[in-house]
Amino acid sequence: MNSNGIISRKDESLVLKSRDGESEIPLNDVDSLVITGNATLTKPAIQLLSRAGIPVFLMTSSGRYISSILPENYLISGKVRIMQFSRFLDPGSRMHLARAFVIGAARNYNVNLRRHGAPRIRVSFRDVLSATDIPGLMGIEGNIADSYFDSLDTVLPEEFRIGTRSRRPPMSFGNALISFVNSLIYSTVSSEIFCTHLDPTVSFLHEPSTSRTSLALDVAEIFKPILGHSVIVSMIRRKELKPDKHFVSNGGVFLNEAGRRMVLSRFSEEMEKTVYSKSLARYVSNKHIIRLELYKLERYILEGEPYKPYVARR
Protein backbone atom coordinates (compact mmCIF):
# COMPACT_ATOMS: atom_id res chain seq x y z
CA MET A 1 0.00 0.00 0.00
CA ASN A 2 1.50 3.26 -1.15
CA SER A 3 -1.11 5.85 -0.19
CA ASN A 4 -0.90 8.29 2.69
CA GLY A 5 -3.88 8.23 5.06
CA ILE A 6 -5.53 6.18 7.78
CA ILE A 7 -6.20 2.46 7.55
CA SER A 8 -9.07 1.51 9.84
CA ARG A 9 -11.52 -1.32 10.33
CA LYS A 10 -15.05 -1.43 8.99
CA ASP A 11 -16.86 -4.64 9.94
CA GLU A 12 -14.65 -7.40 8.47
CA SER A 13 -12.86 -5.18 5.97
CA LEU A 14 -10.18 -2.50 5.96
CA VAL A 15 -10.88 1.06 4.91
CA LEU A 16 -8.27 3.51 3.63
CA LYS A 17 -9.15 7.16 4.12
CA SER A 18 -6.88 9.54 2.21
CA ARG A 19 -7.00 12.83 0.38
CA ASP A 20 -8.28 10.89 -2.64
CA GLY A 21 -11.33 9.71 -0.71
CA GLU A 22 -12.30 6.47 0.99
CA SER A 23 -11.75 2.96 -0.37
CA GLU A 24 -12.74 -0.37 1.15
CA ILE A 25 -10.35 -3.35 1.09
CA PRO A 26 -12.03 -6.76 1.62
CA LEU A 27 -9.76 -9.11 3.59
CA ASN A 28 -10.34 -11.99 1.22
CA ASP A 29 -8.29 -10.00 -1.31
CA VAL A 30 -5.34 -9.55 1.11
CA ASP A 31 -2.47 -12.02 1.72
CA SER A 32 -0.18 -9.45 3.31
CA LEU A 33 -0.07 -5.69 3.77
CA VAL A 34 3.03 -3.80 2.66
CA ILE A 35 2.99 -0.13 3.67
CA THR A 36 5.44 2.14 1.87
CA GLY A 37 3.53 5.41 2.25
CA ASN A 38 2.89 7.40 5.43
CA ALA A 39 -0.24 5.50 6.36
CA THR A 40 -1.53 5.22 9.94
CA LEU A 41 -2.82 1.79 10.98
CA THR A 42 -5.43 1.81 13.74
CA LYS A 43 -5.47 -0.72 16.57
CA PRO A 44 -8.82 -2.29 15.46
CA ALA A 45 -7.32 -2.75 11.98
CA ILE A 46 -4.24 -4.46 13.47
CA GLN A 47 -6.48 -6.75 15.54
CA LEU A 48 -8.48 -7.69 12.45
CA LEU A 49 -5.35 -8.41 10.43
CA SER A 50 -3.85 -10.49 13.23
CA ARG A 51 -7.00 -12.55 13.61
CA ALA A 52 -7.02 -13.20 9.88
CA GLY A 53 -3.35 -14.25 9.96
CA ILE A 54 -2.22 -11.40 7.69
CA PRO A 55 1.27 -9.96 8.31
CA VAL A 56 2.06 -6.26 7.89
CA PHE A 57 5.42 -5.04 6.57
CA LEU A 58 6.53 -1.45 7.02
CA MET A 59 8.93 -0.03 4.44
CA THR A 60 10.45 3.34 3.77
CA SER A 61 9.52 5.08 0.52
CA SER A 62 12.84 3.82 -0.89
CA GLY A 63 11.88 0.23 -0.11
CA ARG A 64 14.07 -0.28 2.96
CA TYR A 65 12.61 -2.60 5.56
CA ILE A 66 11.58 -0.96 8.85
CA SER A 67 9.59 -3.52 10.83
CA SER A 68 6.83 -6.13 10.78
CA ILE A 69 3.55 -6.69 12.57
CA LEU A 70 3.22 -10.45 12.65
CA PRO A 71 0.05 -12.42 13.36
CA GLU A 72 0.17 -14.22 16.70
CA ASN A 73 -1.53 -17.28 15.28
CA TYR A 74 0.69 -17.98 12.27
CA LEU A 75 1.46 -21.65 11.70
CA ILE A 76 3.95 -22.82 14.30
CA SER A 77 5.31 -26.36 14.52
CA GLY A 78 7.61 -27.28 17.36
CA LYS A 79 9.04 -30.15 15.34
CA VAL A 80 9.84 -27.99 12.32
CA ARG A 81 11.32 -25.27 14.50
CA ILE A 82 13.60 -27.69 16.34
CA MET A 83 14.73 -29.31 13.08
CA GLN A 84 15.31 -25.88 11.51
CA PHE A 85 17.53 -24.89 14.43
CA SER A 86 19.37 -28.21 14.07
CA ARG A 87 20.00 -27.63 10.36
CA PHE A 88 21.28 -24.14 11.12
CA LEU A 89 23.64 -25.42 13.83
CA ASP A 90 24.97 -28.24 11.62
CA PRO A 91 27.69 -26.70 9.38
CA GLY A 92 27.13 -29.21 6.59
CA SER A 93 23.38 -28.66 6.42
CA ARG A 94 23.70 -24.88 6.65
CA MET A 95 26.28 -24.75 3.86
CA HIS A 96 24.18 -27.05 1.67
CA LEU A 97 21.25 -24.61 1.84
CA ALA A 98 23.40 -21.48 1.61
CA ARG A 99 25.14 -22.77 -1.52
CA ALA A 100 21.77 -23.70 -3.03
CA PHE A 101 20.45 -20.16 -2.58
CA VAL A 102 23.55 -18.71 -4.28
CA ILE A 103 23.33 -21.24 -7.14
CA GLY A 104 19.61 -20.54 -7.62
CA ALA A 105 20.23 -16.79 -7.71
CA ALA A 106 23.11 -17.14 -10.18
CA ARG A 107 21.14 -19.34 -12.56
CA ASN A 108 18.16 -17.01 -12.46
CA TYR A 109 20.49 -14.05 -13.08
CA ASN A 110 21.30 -15.65 -16.41
CA VAL A 111 17.63 -16.39 -17.09
CA ASN A 112 16.83 -12.71 -16.67
CA LEU A 113 19.80 -11.64 -18.78
CA ARG A 114 18.69 -14.00 -21.54
CA ARG A 115 15.13 -12.62 -21.39
CA HIS A 116 16.39 -9.12 -22.13
CA GLY A 117 19.15 -9.94 -24.61
CA ALA A 118 22.04 -9.14 -22.25
CA PRO A 119 25.27 -11.18 -22.24
CA ARG A 120 25.23 -14.18 -19.93
CA ILE A 121 27.69 -14.10 -17.05
CA ARG A 122 30.21 -16.80 -16.30
CA VAL A 123 29.59 -18.40 -12.91
CA SER A 124 32.12 -20.74 -11.32
CA PHE A 125 29.83 -23.17 -9.55
CA ARG A 126 32.96 -25.04 -8.50
CA ASP A 127 33.88 -22.02 -6.37
CA VAL A 128 30.39 -21.93 -4.87
CA LEU A 129 30.45 -25.63 -4.04
CA SER A 130 33.95 -25.49 -2.59
CA ALA A 131 33.23 -22.54 -0.27
CA THR A 132 33.78 -23.70 3.30
CA ASP A 133 32.17 -20.92 5.30
CA ILE A 134 29.38 -18.34 5.04
CA PRO A 135 31.59 -15.20 4.77
CA GLY A 136 33.53 -16.76 1.89
CA LEU A 137 30.33 -17.79 0.16
CA MET A 138 28.84 -14.31 0.60
CA GLY A 139 31.95 -12.85 -1.03
CA ILE A 140 31.49 -15.14 -4.03
CA GLU A 141 27.81 -14.23 -4.21
CA GLY A 142 28.68 -10.52 -4.18
CA ASN A 143 31.09 -10.93 -7.10
CA ILE A 144 28.44 -12.84 -9.09
CA ALA A 145 25.92 -10.08 -8.41
CA ASP A 146 28.38 -7.39 -9.53
CA SER A 147 28.93 -9.23 -12.83
CA TYR A 148 25.17 -9.59 -13.27
CA PHE A 149 24.47 -5.87 -12.84
CA ASP A 150 27.36 -5.01 -15.19
CA SER A 151 25.77 -7.22 -17.84
CA LEU A 152 22.29 -5.86 -17.20
CA ASP A 153 23.59 -2.32 -17.71
CA THR A 154 24.49 -3.17 -21.32
CA VAL A 155 20.80 -3.24 -22.28
CA LEU A 156 19.65 -0.29 -20.15
CA PRO A 157 19.59 3.34 -21.27
CA GLU A 158 22.38 5.38 -19.72
CA GLU A 159 20.21 7.25 -17.21
CA PHE A 160 18.90 3.96 -15.76
CA ARG A 161 22.15 2.04 -15.55
CA ILE A 162 22.90 0.61 -12.12
CA GLY A 163 26.68 1.04 -12.11
CA THR A 164 28.02 0.59 -8.58
CA ARG A 165 25.26 -0.87 -6.41
CA SER A 166 24.14 1.67 -3.78
CA ARG A 167 21.44 0.87 -1.25
CA ARG A 168 21.13 3.15 1.78
CA PRO A 169 20.33 5.42 0.15
CA PRO A 170 20.21 4.48 -3.54
CA MET A 171 22.10 7.10 -5.53
CA SER A 172 20.74 6.60 -9.04
CA PHE A 173 17.48 5.83 -10.84
CA GLY A 174 18.53 2.24 -11.52
CA ASN A 175 19.55 1.63 -7.90
CA ALA A 176 16.30 3.14 -6.65
CA LEU A 177 14.31 0.71 -8.78
CA ILE A 178 16.39 -2.32 -7.77
CA SER A 179 16.08 -1.47 -4.06
CA PHE A 180 12.34 -0.93 -4.27
CA VAL A 181 11.52 -4.08 -6.20
CA ASN A 182 13.86 -6.16 -4.00
CA SER A 183 11.81 -5.02 -1.01
CA LEU A 184 8.63 -6.19 -2.75
CA ILE A 185 10.12 -9.64 -3.32
CA TYR A 186 11.28 -9.78 0.28
CA SER A 187 7.82 -8.84 1.57
CA THR A 188 6.12 -11.39 -0.70
CA VAL A 189 8.44 -14.20 0.41
CA SER A 190 7.92 -13.17 4.06
CA SER A 191 4.18 -13.36 3.60
CA GLU A 192 4.41 -16.83 2.05
CA ILE A 193 6.60 -18.07 4.91
CA PHE A 194 3.66 -17.44 7.25
CA CYS A 195 1.68 -20.01 5.22
CA THR A 196 4.21 -22.72 6.13
CA HIS A 197 5.58 -24.11 9.40
CA LEU A 198 9.01 -22.55 8.87
CA ASP A 199 10.47 -20.19 11.46
CA PRO A 200 10.99 -16.89 9.60
CA THR A 201 13.84 -15.78 11.90
CA VAL A 202 16.19 -18.73 11.24
CA SER A 203 18.12 -18.29 7.99
CA PHE A 204 21.09 -20.03 6.42
CA LEU A 205 22.87 -17.78 3.90
CA HIS A 206 22.18 -14.53 5.75
CA GLU A 207 22.86 -14.33 9.46
CA PRO A 208 19.69 -14.54 11.56
CA SER A 209 18.53 -11.16 12.83
CA THR A 210 16.19 -10.04 15.57
CA SER A 211 14.80 -7.21 13.43
CA ARG A 212 13.48 -9.03 10.37
CA THR A 213 12.37 -12.33 8.89
CA SER A 214 15.86 -13.22 7.72
CA LEU A 215 14.80 -16.50 6.08
CA ALA A 216 12.99 -14.36 3.52
CA LEU A 217 16.31 -12.77 2.60
CA ASP A 218 17.66 -16.22 1.71
CA VAL A 219 14.73 -17.33 -0.45
CA ALA A 220 14.30 -13.88 -2.03
CA GLU A 221 17.74 -14.26 -3.64
CA ILE A 222 16.28 -16.90 -5.97
CA PHE A 223 13.33 -14.81 -7.10
CA LYS A 224 14.66 -11.24 -7.26
CA PRO A 225 16.02 -11.45 -10.84
CA ILE A 226 13.12 -13.30 -12.43
CA LEU A 227 10.12 -11.79 -10.59
CA GLY A 228 11.50 -8.38 -9.61
CA HIS A 229 14.34 -7.16 -11.82
CA SER A 230 12.67 -8.49 -14.95
CA VAL A 231 9.64 -6.28 -14.24
CA ILE A 232 11.58 -3.04 -13.94
CA VAL A 233 13.87 -3.79 -16.90
CA SER A 234 10.76 -4.30 -19.05
CA MET A 235 9.26 -1.06 -17.75
CA ILE A 236 12.48 0.86 -18.48
CA ARG A 237 12.84 -0.53 -21.98
CA ARG A 238 9.20 0.28 -22.74
CA LYS A 239 9.88 3.83 -21.54
CA GLU A 240 7.13 3.64 -18.93
CA LEU A 241 9.33 5.20 -16.24
CA LYS A 242 10.55 8.78 -16.62
CA PRO A 243 13.38 10.28 -14.53
CA ASP A 244 11.63 13.67 -14.34
CA LYS A 245 8.18 12.23 -13.63
CA HIS A 246 8.59 9.22 -11.33
CA PHE A 247 11.58 10.02 -9.09
CA VAL A 248 12.62 12.49 -6.41
CA SER A 249 16.04 13.39 -5.02
CA ASN A 250 16.37 13.88 -1.28
CA GLY A 251 19.75 12.77 0.04
CA GLY A 252 19.48 9.97 -2.52
CA VAL A 253 17.26 8.98 -5.43
CA PHE A 254 13.81 7.49 -4.73
CA LEU A 255 10.64 6.61 -6.58
CA ASN A 256 7.88 9.14 -5.92
CA GLU A 257 4.30 8.11 -5.19
CA ALA A 258 3.35 7.86 -8.86
CA GLY A 259 6.44 5.77 -9.59
CA ARG A 260 5.81 3.42 -6.69
CA ARG A 261 2.21 2.94 -7.81
CA MET A 262 3.34 2.00 -11.31
CA VAL A 263 5.94 -0.50 -10.13
CA LEU A 264 3.55 -2.01 -7.58
CA SER A 265 0.92 -2.47 -10.28
CA ARG A 266 3.33 -4.23 -12.66
CA PHE A 267 4.74 -6.33 -9.84
CA SER A 268 1.25 -7.47 -8.80
CA GLU A 269 0.56 -8.49 -12.39
CA GLU A 270 3.79 -10.50 -12.44
CA MET A 271 2.81 -12.34 -9.26
CA GLU A 272 -0.45 -13.44 -10.89
CA LYS A 273 1.12 -14.74 -14.10
CA THR A 274 1.10 -18.53 -14.36
CA VAL A 275 3.88 -21.00 -15.06
CA TYR A 276 3.86 -24.77 -15.34
CA SER A 277 4.73 -26.68 -12.17
CA LYS A 278 6.16 -30.14 -12.78
CA SER A 279 5.50 -31.20 -9.19
CA LEU A 280 1.78 -30.36 -9.46
CA ALA A 281 1.44 -31.10 -13.20
CA ARG A 282 -0.53 -27.89 -13.72
CA TYR A 283 -0.12 -24.16 -14.12
CA VAL A 284 0.20 -22.07 -10.97
CA SER A 285 0.85 -18.39 -10.26
CA ASN A 286 4.36 -17.04 -9.74
CA LYS A 287 3.34 -16.26 -6.19
CA HIS A 288 2.42 -19.90 -5.60
CA ILE A 289 5.81 -20.95 -7.01
CA ILE A 290 7.34 -19.14 -4.03
CA ARG A 291 5.10 -21.14 -1.67
CA LEU A 292 6.15 -24.40 -3.37
CA GLU A 293 9.80 -23.41 -2.91
CA LEU A 294 9.23 -23.00 0.82
CA TYR A 295 7.58 -26.42 0.98
CA LYS A 296 10.71 -27.89 -0.66
CA LEU A 297 12.82 -26.19 1.98
CA GLU A 298 10.59 -27.56 4.72
CA ARG A 299 10.94 -31.09 3.32
CA TYR A 300 14.71 -30.81 3.41
CA ILE A 301 14.62 -29.58 6.99
CA LEU A 302 12.31 -32.39 8.13
CA GLU A 303 13.28 -35.30 5.90
CA GLY A 304 16.70 -34.44 4.46
CA GLU A 305 15.34 -34.55 0.91
CA PRO A 306 18.01 -32.76 -1.19
CA TYR A 307 17.03 -29.17 -1.81
CA LYS A 308 17.37 -27.87 -5.37
CA PRO A 309 16.51 -24.21 -5.92
CA TYR A 310 13.89 -23.12 -8.41
CA VAL A 311 15.25 -22.00 -11.76
CA ALA A 312 12.90 -20.39 -14.27
CA ARG A 313 12.69 -22.13 -17.62
CA ARG A 314 12.63 -18.88 -19.60
NORFENPE-V649330 format. One record per residue. N is the residue number from 0. OMEGA is omega in degrees with one decimal (none if undefined). Layout:
# NORFENPE-V649330
n & omega
N & OMEGA
N & OMEGA
This chain:
# NORFENPE-V649330
n & omega
0 & -172.2
1 & -174.5
2 & 170.7
3 & -179.5
4 & -178.4
5 & 176.2
6 & -177.3
7 & -179.5
8 & 172.7
9 & -173.6
10 & -178.5
11 & 178.8
12 & 171.7
13 & 176.4
14 & 174.9
15 & 175.3
16 & -179.0
17 & 179.7
18 & 178.2
19 & -179.6
20 & -177.0
21 & 178.1
22 & -179.1
23 & -178.0
24 & 177.8
25 & -176.2
26 & 180.0
27 & 175.0
28 & -172.2
29 & 172.7
30 & 177.2
31 & -179.8
32 & 178.2
33 & -177.1
34 & 177.3
35 & 177.1
36 & 179.9
37 & -178.7
38 & 175.0
39 & -178.5
40 & -177.3
41 & 179.9
42 & 176.6
43 & 178.1
44 & 177.8
45 & 179.4
46 & 179.2
47 & 179.9
48 & 179.3
49 & -179.9
50 & 179.8
51 & 178.5
52 & -176.8
53 & 179.4
54 & 176.9
55 & 179.2
56 & -178.9
57 & -178.2
58 & 170.4
59 & 179.2
60 & 177.7
61 & 179.6
62 & 179.2
63 & -179.7
64 & 175.6
65 & -176.7
66 & 179.2
67 & 168.5
68 & -169.8
69 & 178.6
70 & -177.6
71 & -172.7
72 & 177.7
73 & -172.3
74 & 179.0
75 & 176.3
76 & 178.7
77 & -178.5
78 & -179.4
79 & -178.3
80 & 179.1
81 & -179.5
82 & 178.3
83 & 174.8
84 & -178.8
85 & 178.3
86 & 179.4
87 & -176.5
88 & 177.9
89 & -175.6
90 & -179.1
91 & -179.8
92 & -179.3
93 & -179.3
94 & 177.0
95 & -179.1
96 & -178.9
97 & 177.7
98 & -179.2
99 & 179.3
100 & 179.1
101 & 179.3
102 & 178.7
103 & 178.7
104 & -177.2
105 & -179.6
106 & 178.5
107 & 169.4
108 & -177.9
109 & 174.1
110 & -179.0
111 & 177.8
112 & 178.8
113 & 179.4
114 & -172.3
115 & 174.7
116 & 178.4
117 & 179.6
118 & 174.7
119 & 177.2
120 & 177.1
121 & 179.9
122 & 177.0
123 & 178.3
124 & 175.6
125 & 177.6
126 & 179.4
127 & -176.0
128 & -178.8
129 & 177.6
130 & -174.7
131 & 178.2
132 & -175.4
133 & 179.0
134 & 178.6
135 & 179.4
136 & 178.3
137 & 176.3
138 & 177.4
139 & 179.6
140 & 178.9
141 & 178.2
142 & 177.3
143 & -179.9
144 & 178.4
145 & 179.1
146 & 179.7
147 & -178.8
148 & 175.2
149 & 179.5
150 & -179.9
151 & -179.8
152 & -177.1
153 & 180.0
154 & 179.4
155 & 173.7
156 & -170.7
157 & -175.0
158 & -179.3
159 & 179.8
160 & -173.4
161 & -179.6
162 & 175.8
163 & -177.1
164 & 176.3
165 & -170.5
166 & -170.9
167 & 3.5
168 & 170.6
169 & -172.6
170 & 178.5
171 & 179.9
172 & -179.7
173 & 178.8
174 & 177.1
175 & -179.9
176 & 179.6
177 & -178.8
178 & -177.2
179 & -177.2
180 & 174.4
181 & 179.7
182 & 177.9
183 & 176.4
184 & 179.3
185 & -178.8
186 & 179.6
187 & 177.9
188 & 177.7
189 & 179.8
190 & -179.4
191 & 177.5
192 & -178.6
193 & 174.6
194 & 177.1
195 & 176.8
196 & -177.3
197 & 174.6
198 & -174.3
199 & -175.1
200 & -177.1
201 & -177.3
202 & -173.3
203 & 176.1
204 & 176.1
205 & 178.5
206 & 177.4
207 & -176.9
208 & 178.5
209 & -171.4
210 & -178.7
211 & 175.9
212 & -170.7
213 & 176.4
214 & 178.3
215 & 176.8
216 & 178.6
217 & -173.2
218 & 179.3
219 & -179.4
220 & -177.5
221 & -169.2
222 & -177.6
223 & -177.0
224 & -171.7
225 & -179.2
226 & -178.9
227 & -176.7
228 & -179.6
229 & 179.6
230 & -175.0
231 & 175.7
232 & 177.4
233 & 179.7
234 & 179.1
235 & -175.3
236 & 173.5
237 & 178.9
238 & 177.5
239 & -178.0
240 & -177.4
241 & 179.6
242 & -176.3
243 & -175.0
244 & -170.1
245 & -177.9
246 & 172.5
247 & 175.9
248 & 179.9
249 & -174.3
250 & -176.3
251 & 179.3
252 & -175.2
253 & 170.0
254 & 172.5
255 & -175.4
256 & 179.3
257 & 179.0
258 & 179.3
259 & 178.6
260 & -179.5
261 & -178.4
262 & 177.7
263 & 179.9
264 & -179.7
265 & 179.6
266 & 178.6
267 & 177.2
268 & -179.9
269 & 179.9
270 & -177.0
271 & 177.2
272 & -176.7
273 & 174.6
274 & -177.7
275 & 176.5
276 & 178.3
277 & -176.1
278 & -179.6
279 & -178.5
280 & 176.8
281 & 178.3
282 & 177.8
283 & -179.9
284 & 175.0
285 & 179.0
286 & 179.8
287 & 175.1
288 & 177.2
289 & 178.2
290 & 179.4
291 & 178.4
292 & 178.7
293 & 175.8
294 & 176.6
295 & 178.8
296 & 179.5
297 & 179.1
298 & 176.9
299 & -177.8
300 & -176.4
301 & -168.6
302 & -178.4
303 & 177.9
304 & -175.3
305 & -178.1
306 & 176.0
307 & -175.2
308 & 177.4
309 & 174.2
310 & -179.2
311 & -178.7
312 & -179.1
313 & none
